[in-house]
Amino acid sequence: LYRRWFANRAHAAVAAGIVGLALARRRGPATALAVAVLPSLAHNLDYNRGRGMGSAQGLARIAAAMPARLLIDLVELGSAVRGSARHGAVVV
């Protein structure tokens, strides 16, 4: 477990983005979007460190894959929250 509640670091990053989005909504849509995406972006850059990030092509590949990874992480987090609520265990 990561930080006692999360199944992995990606779930923690997505949850932090959701909380940031909820808190930054009053600041405008651009700020809210930036705050929502930053934790996931930081996690993905840390995860992909040393995997072709030294070239422009490697960065483009990582950037192209980020929306799909974020969507997958959102679906995983949603199913983890549902299962956690269903079984009475607080692990997302």
C-alpha positions in Angstrom: 0.0 0.0 0.0 1.1 3.5 -0.7 0.5 6.0 2.1 -1.7 3.5 3.9 -4.8 4.1 1.8 -3.8 3.9 -1.9 -3.1 0.7 -3.9 -0.3 2.5 -5.8 1.2 6.0 -6.4 -0.9 6.6 -9.6 -4.1 6.3 -7.5 -2.7 8.8 -5.0 -1.7 11.2 -7.8 -5.2 11.0 -9.4 -6.9 11.5 -6.0 -4.7 14.5 -5.4 -5.7 15.9 -8.8 -9.4 15.4 -8.0 -9.1 17.2 -4.7 -7.1 20.0 -6.3 -9.8 20.4 -9.0 -12.5 20.6 -6.4 -10.5 23.3 -4.4 -9.4 25.3 -7.5 -12.7 25.5 -9.3 -13.3 29.1 -8.1 -10.0 30.3 -9.6 -11.1 29.7 -13.2 -11.1 26.7 -15.6 -7.5 27.0 -16.7 -6.2 27.0 -13.1 -8.5 24.2 -12.1 -7.3 22.1 -15.1 -3.7 22.8 -14.3 -4.1 21.9 -10.7 -6.0 18.7 -11.6 -3.4 17.5 -14.1 -0.1 18.4 -12.2 0.0 15.5 -9.7 -0.6 13.0 -12.5 1.9 14.7 -14.7 4.5 14.7 -12.0 3.9 11.0 -11.3 4.2 10.0 -15.0 7.4 12.0 -15.4 8.9 10.4 -12.3 7.7 6.9 -13.5 9.2 7.4 -16.9 12.5 8.8 -15.8 15.3 7.3 -17.8 13.0 5.8 -20.4 13.8 7.9 -23.5 13.2 11.3 -21.9 16.5 12.6 -23.2 15.2 13.0 -26.7 12.3 15.0 -28.2 10.8 11.8 -29.6 10.8 10.2 -26.1 9.1 13.2 -24.6 6.5 13.2 -27.4 5.8 9.5 -26.8 5.4 10.0 -23.1 3.1 13.1 -23.7 1.0 11.2 -26.2 0.5 8.3 -23.7 -0.4 10.5 -20.8 -4.1 11.1 -21.6 -4.7 7.4 -21.9 -2.8 6.6 -18.7 -4.9 9.3 -16.9 -8.1 7.8 -18.1 -7.0 4.3 -17.1 -6.0 5.5 -13.7 -9.4 7.3 -13.3 -11.2 4.1 -14.1 -9.0 2.1 -11.8 -9.5 4.6 -9.0 -13.3 4.6 -9.5 -13.5 0.9 -9.3 -11.3 0.8 -6.3 -13.5 3.3 -4.5 -16.6 1.3 -5.4 -15.0 -1.9 -4.2 -13.8 -0.2 -1.1 -17.2 1.1 -0.2 -18.8 -2.3 -1.0 -16.5 -4.3 1.2 -15.9 -1.8 3.9 -12.2 -1.5 3.4 -10.6 1.9 3.0 -8.1 1.1 0.2 -8.3 3.1 -3.0 
